[in-house]
């Protein structure tokens, strides 16, 4: 591989990485605004809470998987296998879509999204700790 080809490859990789991270940050910002204002009012957010939300959104993009998944399961690091298993079972019992099938479509969607997050976190810890 020539030096020119390698340089072009690196530039393309950086461009793709920048694009992906900027999209993640933008989508997180948009979701935070729409979740906080369900009425759709076009009120300007106060600058302090907006910057705190932005910093929180950016920190979630860069945190390591174990910390993120422990946060999803509401666990403190370091975690143990019994804690993971017990917390997983409690959260699935609470958020499973079958438990909220009688509620409105918005709540079912929230339950499905939360269940996917819980399952992803449990799968990460299951593989890591061989549960």
N, C-alpha and C positions, 0 to 999 in steps of 0.2 A: 504494500500500500504506500503510495507516494505521500509526501508531506502535504501537498495541496489537497489530495483526497481526504486525508485525515483531518485537516483544518476545516474543510467544508462539512465533513461529518460532525465534528464538534460543534460548529456554529448551528447546524440544523438541530442537533440535540438540545442545545441551550434554548433555541427559539421555541421548540416544542414544549420544553419544561416550563418556560416562562408563560406560554399560552395556557397550559393546564393549570398552573398555580393561580394565575390571574382569574381564570374562569371559576375555580373553586372559591376564591375569595369573593368574587362578585356574586356568585349564587348564594353564598352564606349570608352576605349582607342583605340581599333581596329577600331571602327567606326570613331573616330576623325582623325586618320591617313589616312584612306581611303578617307574620305571626303576632307581632305586638299590636297591630292595629287591624282587627278583623272587620271593622266597619268601612275601611277604605278611605277614611278622612285624610285629606292632604295636609296634615299639620306638620310643620317643620320640627324634626326631633331636636331636643336640646343637645348641644355639642358635646357635653360631658358624657352623657349616656351613649351617644353614637360612637365616640372614640373608644369607650370601654367595650362596647359590643364588637367593634372592629378588632381591637386587640385580642379579645377572647376568640373571635373567629380565626384570626391568624394563628394564635397559639395552638388551636386544635388541629390545624393543618400540619404543624411541625412536631407535635408531640409523638413520643414513641408509642407503638401499638399496645404494649402492656398497660401503660398509663391510661390510654384512651379506653381500652376494653374494661379495665378496672373501674373507670368512671361510669361506663355504661351499666355495669352490674352493681354500681354503688358500693364498691369495695375499696379498702385502703391497702396500699402496698406495704409490705409483701403479702401476697395472698397464699392461702393454703387450699388444697384440694377440697376438703369438706366445706369450706366457706364458699368456694366457687359453685359447687354442686347445690348447696342449700339455697344460695342467692338466686341461681339460675332457675331452680324449681319454683321459688316464690314469685319471681318476676314473670315467668311464663304462665303461672296460674293466674296472675293478675292481668296480663296484657294479651293473652291468647285471643285471636280473632273470634273463635267460637264462643268465648265468654261475653262478647259485646255484639253478637250477631243481631240482637233485638234493638240495638241503638241505631242512631242515624248514620248515614254514610260517611260523614266527616270523622266521627269517632271510630268507626271501623277502620278507616284509612290510617288514623293515628295509631291504632292498636296493631295493624299490620306492619307499619313502619317500625314501631318500637319492638315488635316481635322479631323482625329481621335483624335489628341491631343486637338484641339479646342473643339470638342464635349465632350471629357472627362472633360476638365476644366469647360465648361459651365454646364455640368451635376452636377459636384461637387458643384458649386455655386448655381445652381438651387435648389438642395436639401437643402443646408445649409441655404439659404436666402428665401426659398419657393417662387421662382420666378414663 
